[in-house]
Structure formats: C-alpha cells, structure tokens
Amino acid sequence: MVGFYALLLVPGIWFALQVGQDDSVERLVVRTDPDYVATQAFAKVFGRAETAILVAEAADPYAPAVLKRLDDIERRLSEVPSLGVESVLTIFRRTQGGFKPTPERSEAFRKFATGTDLFARQGLVGERFLSIVLSLDARTPEERHAVLDAVDRIVDPTLMDPKPLVALRKTGSPYINSYFEDATRDAALRSFPLFGAFVVGLILFLYRSFRALLAFLVTIAASLALTVGYAGLSGDVITIVSSLVPMTVLVTCTATLVYIHSRFVEHPEGCSFEEHQEHTLANKFLPCTASLFATAVGFAALSVSRIRPIREMGIWVAAGVAITWVVVFTLFPAVQRILRTPTQQERKVRGGKMFEALAERLPAFTYRWRWVMVPASLAFCALGAVALFGLPGVVAPMSLESDALEYMDPGTRLAQDTRRVQHLLPSLSVTEVWLVGPPGSVVRPEVLLGLDRFTRALEADGKVGSAVGPTTILRLMQYVSGLGDRLPEDRAGLEDASAQLENLLLQEPALRSFVDVGTLSQTHVTLLSRVDRYEEFLELDRRITALWDGAAARDPALRPFRVSTLGTERLQAKIAYHLVPTLLDSFLLTAGIIFVTFVVLFRSGPARLMAMIPSLFAILAMFGFMRLAGIGLNVATILIASTVLGTSENDQIHFFYHFLEARRKGSVEAGLRHTLLIAGRAIFFATLINAGGFLAFALSDLPPMRQLGILSALAFVLSMVADFTALPAALWILGRHKPDARSPAPAAE
C-alpha cells in the first residue's frame, strides 16, 4: 500500500505544481453567466488590455519643472514592451510638434489641456493634477508582473521623492490584481507552516509518540498532494477563495485521523495489535465515512453558486474530502502497522483523567441547567438570524462588500492611493456600450453623426461622467486642428471625418481599440460613472437603451446596430448582488444534505434534529458577533456558514454514533458518559485542529481572509461548547429523561 502511494504521488505532485493563480474579477463569475460570456466575446474583438493610472498631484501641474519630470517619466514608460502610454502631454507632444519644458511651451500646453472639456471629462486633467493612463497587453499574471515591475522601476524614485510634485499615485486593476495574488501567496506561505507546527506539537502532546506523528504526517501529506494534484489535473487555479481548499482538506484529514487514532490507542489487554486495529477501523468506519460524506456533499452544494471561485472551491473540497477518505482508510492503517504506533499499553495518552472527570460530572450538570442552556442557545440563534437577515423596520440586513478596496489592508499605499484617486477623478466605474452593425457601417458618415449625437447624449445624462467612443477621437482631432471640439454635421464635413477615421485606424493603435478594423462593423463607447451597485447598473442599462432608441429614431442609420452593455465593474457588482442568495442556497442545501445523512445514520427522531443544534448555534452566533464587530459579508466571509456546518457536523455524528451505541443497552446518562469517554477527547482536539488551522489565516494581509480565519475559529469553538452543553441539555428535555438514581451513602455507625 505504501509503495502504491509512493508511485501515485509522483504524478500527483507534478500536477499540483501546475496549479496557477488568478485573482481577477472575471474569475469570480461562472463561465455560463451572460455578462461573462459577453465580456469574453468583447475581449476577442477589442483586446483584453488592463488599464492602470498614474495621477501626478502638484500645486501647479503646468509648471515647467512639473512637466519636465512627467515628460521624462512618460518617455521612459513608452519604451516598456507591452505597455501603452496615453496622456494629454502625450497627445500634445504628438500633435504639436513635440514638447520641451520651457515656460513658453508649458503655457501653450496649459491652454491646450484646458481649452476643451474632453480631457477633464476623462479624468486626464484636473485643477491640481494630471493623469497618465497605462494599457497593459498582458495575457498571464506572470506577464502582468513583468510589465508592472518595469513600470515600478521607472516611477518608484518619484514615489519616494516626488518634488516638484506633491505626490505621484498609482492604481488600477493590474496593481490590485497583483496585490491580491501576492497577498494570497504570502498568506499561504505563513499559514501552512504555522498550522504544520501546530499539528506537530498537538500530536506529540496528545499521543507522546514520534511514530504516531510520522504516521499522521505521511497520511496528511499524501492527502494534500493528491488533492492539489486533482486541481492541477482539472485545470483549476488558486483565487482569493479557493486558497482555503488546502487548509480545509488539511483540517478535515487531521481531525479524522484524531478520531481514528484516539480510538486506536485505547488498546485492551489480551488483544493483538492487528486484531485491535481491525476492531478500531470497524468501529470508526461508519461515523468517519458518514461525516466525510456529509462534508463532501455539503461542500459540493456550493456548486449552485453563481460566483465562480465559490463553485470551484466546493467541487475541489468535495474531491479532496473523497480523496482523504480513501487515504485515511488505506494508507494510514498501513503506516500504523509498519511503524507499530504505540497504544496506551506502552504510554498513556494526554487528557485521559480530565475527560474521565468530565464524563462523571457533565451529565448531571447539563440536566440541572437544561432549561437555561437550551433557551439561551435558541436566543443566540434568533439574534444571529436577525443580525444577518435584519428585521423589517427595525434592523437592516448585514451589509455586503464587493469593492476591491474593502478586500485590501487600508494601511497599504495602494489602498490609500486608490481612495485618493477616487476622490480626485469625477468617475471611475467603467461600462462598455458594445455596438454591432453591418460590415463597413461604422465609418459611414451618417453613422458617425448618429454615434456622435448618441455619445453626447450619454455625457449629458446625470448618471454618466464621460463617454468616449470613436467620434471622441475625431472631435479631438478637430480640436487639435483648431476647428473646435465638435464634429461637423454637414455632408461634406462628415465625409471628411469618415475619411479621416479610416486613415487614423491605420496610424493610431488607441483608435483601433475602438473599432473592429477587419470588418468595420463593431465599435463601442466607454462610459465612466459613479455607479457601483448592481441595481444601479440595471438602471443605467435602461437609460442607455432609452437614449439609444431616441438616437435610432432621430438617425435611422443606427437602427441596424445591436446594443449590449458590459464591464468588469458590472461583474463585480453582480457578485455582490448574488452573495446573499449564494449564502442561502448553498447553506440550505448543505444543511438538507447533512440532515438526510443524519436520517440515514440515526433512527432516533430527536437525534436527527438535535444533531444540528451545535452547528446552527455556532454559525448564527458568529453572525451576531460579525454584526457587533462591524464586519460585513464578502466573498470570503460568505463561506463561513457552509464551511463551519460542513466541518463541525463531524463532531455531532461521532457524538450521536457513540451515544446511541451505549444507549441501546443503558440509560441516557450512561450513554452520555460513554460518549464523553470514547469521543469527548477526540471532539475536543479535533476542534482545536479545525480552529487552529483556520486561525492561521489571521496572519493574512487581506482583511477578508483575516476575518474568515478568526470568525471560523470562533465558530468551531462555539460549536464544541454547544456539543458539551446545549446538546446534552436538549437530550434531557426532548427525551424527558432523568439522571440515574444514586445509591444512598451508607449511614455512619
């Protein structure tokens, strides 16, 4: 068996090394989503360039010394491969015969930049700033990193010593995506070694054996390598969410091994090593299989999510738990036999006396306080539900977080620069209006006139800050030529504009990103706005449709065009819109599957219901804590409910399996004592493993990951507390049982 796994790990590790990383917004939406499909189709026509922005703040942005430094930066940036550089200074240099930072040329540039509202609407100029737009033609995260590193080598000296500028700020999706990738990778590099050290220390403390530790580590390593290898084989990538998968599999595997080995070390006299191992596996096979099955199917329920990483995470964890089940019941027993891991006949296991005392006192304690424990648990559940879903007219539902800034450490320079740029620029949210018409139609004079009127109507709308399309470039050329910033509307002037557009398509790369050069049938208008919620995007769609209908009625040449709207900010808002439905759908499905597992496993009706109490109490109480701490729902914390329910139910399955095992022949009190003696220690240490594993994420630089780690650890501890208090108390109440009668103490003579 060990030789088989040694061979299997070779391809497993190779495929594991093929797993990439992608934290872009597009990865958050499922492939079948209509907006995602449209975004992919749009990218095939107009490219997939990511846009970053540099904002230079200065008391007088047109001062010669300021322009000299910006001119030097732009010239050096223009030499970086796969990077496009656009600014008002670039346009001036290209159309006005170059630029030298003399007082005369600087004053000419001031008049050029402020002589029209075209530049201000696009956020290229402001009262105290000038902007440089960077377009990255990077197809992979590695290519993006290479381009950004080249940019940083050029601009970082100015960031450190900005004079004569006030500040130079950099932001945009390339920087934000790179930040998430680096932070996710760094969190893994910190959390996994920390959890590994925690497991090593806990196993040595609990079982006091290096042979037992080695058996654990070999099994855990095989399970993890094959799980990540599955991801590489299936083409999955690591995102801000799916980085949780390895840790989830690690804690599930380790906790299951603790359940098995804690039973194994209870080796009675007169029984051989092999016979006792077979008895242990037979005794733990059903509860471990049931709990792993419920965990796997519970996480697989996340596949109903419309958020792609959550869907992929659910499938990946389900596959990892299935792999763990096979490894635990094949490799671990084999390694146990090879190493002859010691039992309590050779050395005592930690915690034995403590759980003997707990088993002796806890049943009577929970009976005495049953009418306090159960109502208190239900009250916490109700308060947690109100904190999450709200109470009409009294409490608003828990807030949703979808802005990338809310996923970043506010103390980082990137977060601070991004917030400052959002304050300076009139509009940042991008919406693309994609227009598809007959071949050759985009350059027809009457179509250009209609597009120009449509673009200006969009700019006049209160929801839109600016609208940039192919006619915007033509208006700019008019302005550069000294003819004003409006297109001519007479036939001759429009024909000249049409001819000019066709010539510019051959010369200007920036314009080719607005027109499909091959067929001249497709174009788009880029809108900048302050819209950020999905409902607002839907309202913007309705406004765009109404304006288009009006433009097509006025200019019949536009009628053959098909109009659609898309954009990454729209996708981001859609994710937030689906966060709560994702929570409800996946959680209810997970709870239903686990309940069905309890129905199959336990014949007792009360047991089926009460087994859910600890997990529900922990989850809802945790949401109440989130509300008090001001923590909102995001793409990470939304997973806590399903994660905790899918993982902590293992404790309840083992609890009730051993309780019913003893209850068939004895009283409720005897069943509780047997459960606490057989499974109590395993439940306690498995909870420590679950909590410790997720608590390692508290070291992450990403606030959602830190919150997930702390809140999950809290929920696991709360679930364990409920296992030992509310669960026995509910058994006393629903079963109407009483503790066993105590024999009176003998009278003193």
Secondary structure, DSSP 4 states (H G I P E B T S, - for coil): -HHHHHHHHHHHHHHHTT-EE---GGGGB-TT-HHHHHHHHHHHHH---EEEEEEEE-SSTTSHHHHHHHHHHHHHHTTSTTEEEE-HHHHHHHHTT-----HHHHHHHHHHHHSSSHHHHTTSB-SSEEEEEEEE--SSHHHHHHHHHHHHHHHHHHHHS-TTSSEEEEEEHHHHHHHHHHHHHHHHHHHHHHHHHHHHHHHHHHH--HHHHHHHHHHHHHHHHHHHHHHHHHT-EE-TTTTHHHHHHHHHHHHHHHHHHHHHT---TT--HHHHHHHHHHHHHHHHHHHHHHHHHHHHGGGG-SBHHHHHHHHHHHHHHHHHHHHHHHHHHHHHHHHT---TTTSPPTTHHHHHHHHHHHHHHHHHTHHHHHHHHHHHHHHHHHHHH-BTTTBPPPPB---GGGGS-TTSHHHHHHHHHHHHSS--EEEEEEEE-STT-TT-HHHHHHHHHHHHHHHHSTTEEEEE-HHHHHHHHHHHTTS-SS---SHHHHHHHHHHHHHHHHH-HHHHTTB-TTTS-EEEEEEEE---SHHHHHHHHHHHHHHHHHHHHH-GGGTT-EEEEE-HHHHHHHHHHTHHHHHHHHHHHHHHHHHHHHHHH---HHHHHHTTHHHHHHHHHHHHHHHHHT--B-TTGGGHHHHHHHHHHHHHHHHHHHHHHHHTTS-HHHHHHHHIIIIIHHHHHHHHHHHHHHHGGGG-SSHHHHHHHHHHHHHHHHHHHHHHTHHHHHHHHHHT--PPPPPPPPPP-
